[in-house]
Amino acid sequence: MFYESIVVIKVKKNKIMKKIKGFAQSKHNLVIFIAIFTLISITILFISRAASPSFSIEPESTASNIQSPATIIDDANASGGKAIQFNTPSSGRWQPALNSPFMWLLARPLNTASASDMGTGVTNYLGNPAPDPLVYSIDGFDNPASTVTALHGMGKKVICYLSAGSWEDWRSDAGSFPDPVKGSNLDGWPGERWLDVRQISILGPIMQKRMDMCKSKGFDAVEFDNVDGYSNDSGFDITATEQITYNKYLATQAHNRGLSAALKNDVDQIPSLWQDFDFAVNEQCNQYDECRDYKTYFIDNNKAVFQIEYSVQQSKFCPTMNTQNFNSLLMPLNLDGGRKPCR
């Protein structure tokens, strides 16, 4: 009887031990499963955060007011073939949206109370109401900081116009340029002479001070004019490579100050310079059949082009410019108002 009790106790004990071992084994498997699941989850989270934060949605309309870093792109899956793409900008600098209505006034200081100066209340080439400008390019010397502040208060962006390739005898810093850097006269522009851009050691500090002025006044960008002296009768033997070196220097100095940089004209060197500049300003590319590289290198890479014609009829160039996403205007040559936008 006693022996039978011992057998029963041993049997029960063995069953209990098996349950304990089974429970321990199950608990061990559970820990392994949780560890694997956690590792997979962390990996997926890391990959998703490392991916470029870019997506697209179909726009509800023409999206004419879309601003950088959002841009309109081709998307075969969206009705109408267009979508809005949002991208994280690569720097803190202002990057104009491809579709940015603009105004160019260089003849005098901008009067923000003047509709003509502001380029507002006008129609496009089809006679329909045109959007008011969002971007203004005005003279960096002639306009005070208060004008830039006023434009910012209206939600506008402001470009500081400077001539970086010519000496102008009416500028306040004209005496800073020694005679050896001053070359031939610019045709049609009295008091203006080409600069020897090979002499960066002399011109560099002067241009940096000008950019400091733009920065101190609150401008968002710099438009460097006359940066194609190598292809003109400048009075100097400037090579294409020397011009590229100088132009890249200007862009770098602007960027060092947090200012965006515009490549002004210099059409033949666009393939070598487009990556250094944030957007472009062009005069008369339709008249001289020079617009192709702006589309290929700037617009197709989401960089805006502000384009001006002086004598071509709008019906001759506006349809193409609108289709290709240029911001084109017909303006009087003296740039004293009279904005006629293509769109």
MOURKA-V415246 format. One record per residue. N is the residue number from 1. RES is the residue in three letters. SS is DSSP state (a for helix, b for strand, c for the rest). PHI is phi in whole degrees, 0 to 359 (none if undefined). PSI is psi as a letter, one per 40 degrees, with the letter a starting at -180 (* if undefined). Layout:
N,RES,SS,PHI,PSI
N,RES,SS,PHI,PSI
This chain:
1,MET,c,none,d
2,PHE,a,298,d
3,TYR,a,297,d
4,GLU,a,297,d
5,SER,a,296,d
6,ILE,a,297,d
7,VAL,a,298,d
8,VAL,a,298,d
9,ILE,a,297,d
10,LYS,a,296,d
11,VAL,a,297,d
12,LYS,a,298,d
13,LYS,a,296,d
14,ASN,a,298,d
15,LYS,a,296,d
16,ILE,a,296,d
17,MET,a,296,d
18,LYS,a,297,d
19,LYS,a,296,d
20,ILE,a,296,d
21,LYS,a,298,d
22,GLY,a,296,d
23,PHE,a,296,d
24,ALA,a,296,d
25,GLN,a,295,d
26,SER,a,296,d
27,LYS,a,297,d
28,HIS,a,297,d
29,ASN,a,296,d
30,LEU,a,296,d
31,VAL,a,299,d
32,ILE,a,298,d
33,PHE,a,298,d
34,ILE,a,296,d
35,ALA,a,296,d
36,ILE,a,295,d
37,PHE,a,298,d
38,THR,a,296,d
39,LEU,a,298,d
40,ILE,a,296,d
41,SER,a,297,d
42,ILE,a,296,d
43,THR,a,298,d
44,ILE,a,297,d
45,LEU,a,298,d
46,PHE,a,296,d
47,ILE,a,295,d
48,SER,a,294,d
49,ARG,a,286,d
50,ALA,a,284,e
51,ALA,c,292,i
52,SER,c,294,h
53,PRO,c,284,g
54,SER,c,228,h
55,PHE,b,208,i
56,SER,b,224,i
57,ILE,b,227,i
58,GLU,c,286,h
59,PRO,c,289,i
60,GLU,c,279,d
61,SER,c,216,a
62,THR,c,288,e
63,ALA,c,55,f
64,SER,c,291,e
65,ASN,c,258,e
66,ILE,c,297,h
67,GLN,c,244,i
68,SER,c,299,i
69,PRO,c,274,e
70,ALA,b,274,i
71,THR,b,220,i
72,ILE,b,273,h
73,ILE,b,234,i
74,ASP,b,285,h
75,ASP,c,212,h
76,ALA,c,296,d
77,ASN,c,275,e
78,ALA,c,262,i
79,SER,a,296,h
80,GLY,a,85,e
81,GLY,a,74,e
82,LYS,b,232,i
83,ALA,b,213,i
84,ILE,b,262,h
85,GLN,b,249,h
86,PHE,b,252,h
87,ASN,c,227,i
88,THR,c,287,h
89,PRO,c,297,i
90,SER,c,280,e
91,SER,c,208,i
92,GLY,c,277,e
93,ARG,c,287,i
94,TRP,c,291,h
95,GLN,c,239,h
96,PRO,c,300,i
97,ALA,c,292,i
98,LEU,c,303,d
99,ASN,c,262,g
100,SER,c,227,g
101,PRO,c,304,h
102,PHE,b,220,i
103,MET,b,224,i
104,TRP,b,237,h
105,LEU,b,224,h
106,LEU,c,239,e
107,ALA,c,288,d
108,ARG,c,200,i
109,PRO,c,299,i
110,LEU,c,289,h
111,ASN,c,257,h
112,THR,c,291,e
113,ALA,c,268,e
114,SER,c,260,h
115,ALA,a,296,d
116,SER,a,294,d
117,ASP,a,295,d
118,MET,a,279,e
119,GLY,c,69,f
120,THR,c,259,i
121,GLY,c,68,f
122,VAL,c,251,i
123,THR,b,247,i
124,ASN,c,279,a
125,TYR,c,292,e
126,LEU,c,269,e
127,GLY,c,90,e
128,ASN,c,268,i
129,PRO,b,304,h
130,ALA,c,260,i
131,PRO,c,300,i
132,ASP,c,292,i
133,PRO,c,300,i
134,LEU,c,254,e
135,VAL,b,232,h
136,TYR,b,235,h
137,SER,b,252,h
138,ILE,b,225,i
139,ASP,b,294,h
140,GLY,c,291,d
141,PHE,c,279,d
142,ASP,c,285,d
143,ASN,c,257,h
144,PRO,c,282,i
145,ALA,a,300,d
146,SER,a,298,d
147,THR,a,291,d
148,VAL,a,297,d
149,THR,a,298,d
150,ALA,a,297,d
151,LEU,a,295,d
152,HIS,a,300,d
153,GLY,a,296,d
154,MET,c,268,e
155,GLY,c,83,e
156,LYS,c,263,i
157,LYS,b,253,i
158,VAL,b,229,h
159,ILE,b,258,h
160,CYS,b,267,h
161,TYR,b,281,h
162,LEU,b,222,i
163,SER,b,268,h
164,ALA,c,259,e
165,GLY,c,239,e
166,SER,b,220,i
167,TRP,b,265,h
168,GLU,b,242,h
169,ASP,c,288,e
170,TRP,c,264,e
171,ARG,c,283,i
172,SER,c,294,d
173,ASP,c,255,e
174,ALA,a,302,d
175,GLY,a,289,e
176,SER,a,282,e
177,PHE,c,265,h
178,PRO,c,290,i
179,ASP,a,304,d
180,PRO,a,299,e
181,VAL,a,266,e
182,LYS,b,261,h
183,GLY,b,248,b
184,SER,b,288,i
185,ASN,b,289,i
186,LEU,c,280,h
187,ASP,c,301,h
188,GLY,c,84,e
189,TRP,c,231,g
190,PRO,c,301,i
191,GLY,c,81,e
192,GLU,b,234,h
193,ARG,b,227,i
194,TRP,b,296,i
195,LEU,b,253,i
196,ASP,c,275,g
197,VAL,c,289,e
198,ARG,c,290,d
199,GLN,c,266,g
200,ILE,a,295,d
201,SER,a,299,d
202,ILE,a,266,d
203,LEU,a,285,d
204,GLY,a,306,d
205,PRO,a,299,d
206,ILE,a,293,d
207,MET,a,292,d
208,GLN,a,296,d
209,LYS,a,296,d
210,ARG,a,295,d
211,MET,a,293,d
212,ASP,a,299,d
213,MET,a,299,d
214,CYS,a,302,d
215,LYS,a,296,d
216,SER,a,294,d
217,LYS,a,277,e
218,GLY,c,95,e
219,PHE,c,299,i
220,ASP,c,265,d
221,ALA,b,203,i
222,VAL,b,234,h
223,GLU,b,252,h
224,PHE,b,267,h
225,ASP,b,267,i
226,ASN,c,58,f
227,VAL,c,257,f
228,ASP,c,227,f
229,GLY,a,301,d
230,TYR,a,298,d
231,SER,a,259,e
232,ASN,c,238,i
233,ASP,c,278,g
234,SER,c,275,e
235,GLY,c,92,e
236,PHE,c,231,i
237,ASP,c,270,g
238,ILE,c,277,h
239,THR,c,271,i
240,ALA,a,299,d
241,THR,a,296,d
242,GLU,a,293,d
243,GLN,a,293,d
244,ILE,a,299,d
245,THR,a,301,d
246,TYR,a,294,d
247,ASN,a,295,d
248,LYS,a,295,d
249,TYR,a,301,d
250,LEU,a,299,d
251,ALA,a,298,d
252,THR,a,297,d
253,GLN,a,295,d
254,ALA,a,296,d
255,HIS,a,296,d
256,ASN,a,299,d
257,ARG,c,259,e
258,GLY,c,77,e
259,LEU,c,261,i
260,SER,b,286,i
261,ALA,b,237,h
262,ALA,b,254,h
263,LEU,b,275,h
264,LYS,b,261,h
265,ASN,c,53,b
266,ASP,c,48,f
267,VAL,a,301,d
268,ASP,a,294,e
269,GLN,a,256,e
270,ILE,a,306,d
271,PRO,a,300,d
272,SER,a,268,e
273,LEU,a,239,e
274,TRP,a,300,d
275,GLN,a,288,d
276,ASP,a,273,e
277,PHE,c,245,i
278,ASP,c,272,d
279,PHE,b,198,i
280,ALA,b,228,i
281,VAL,b,235,h
282,ASN,b,229,i
283,GLU,b,245,h
284,GLN,c,67,f
285,CYS,c,292,d
286,ASN,c,287,d
287,GLN,c,300,d
288,TYR,c,253,e
289,ASP,c,54,f
290,GLU,c,233,f
291,CYS,c,274,e
292,ARG,a,302,d
293,ASP,a,292,d
294,TYR,a,296,d
295,LYS,a,293,d
296,THR,a,292,d
297,TYR,a,262,d
298,PHE,a,266,c
299,ILE,a,298,d
300,ASP,a,292,e
301,ASN,a,248,f
302,ASN,c,60,f
303,LYS,c,243,h
304,ALA,c,291,i
305,VAL,b,234,h
306,PHE,b,260,h
307,GLN,b,233,h
308,ILE,b,232,h
309,GLU,b,242,i
310,TYR,c,245,d
311,SER,c,227,e
312,VAL,c,275,h
313,GLN,c,297,h
314,GLN,a,301,d
315,SER,a,296,e
316,LYS,a,276,d
317,PHE,a,234,d
318,CYS,a,298,d
319,PRO,a,303,d
320,THR,a,293,d
321,MET,a,297,d
322,ASN,a,294,d
323,THR,a,298,d
324,GLN,c,269,e
325,ASN,c,74,f
326,PHE,c,282,i
327,ASN,b,260,g
328,SER,b,252,i
329,LEU,b,228,i
330,LEU,b,255,h
331,MET,c,227,i
332,PRO,c,290,i
333,LEU,c,300,d
334,ASN,c,278,e
335,LEU,c,52,f
336,ASP,c,245,f
337,GLY,c,122,a
338,GLY,c,75,f
339,ARG,c,292,h
340,LYS,b,231,g
341,PRO,b,282,i
342,CYS,c,283,d
343,ARG,c,222,*
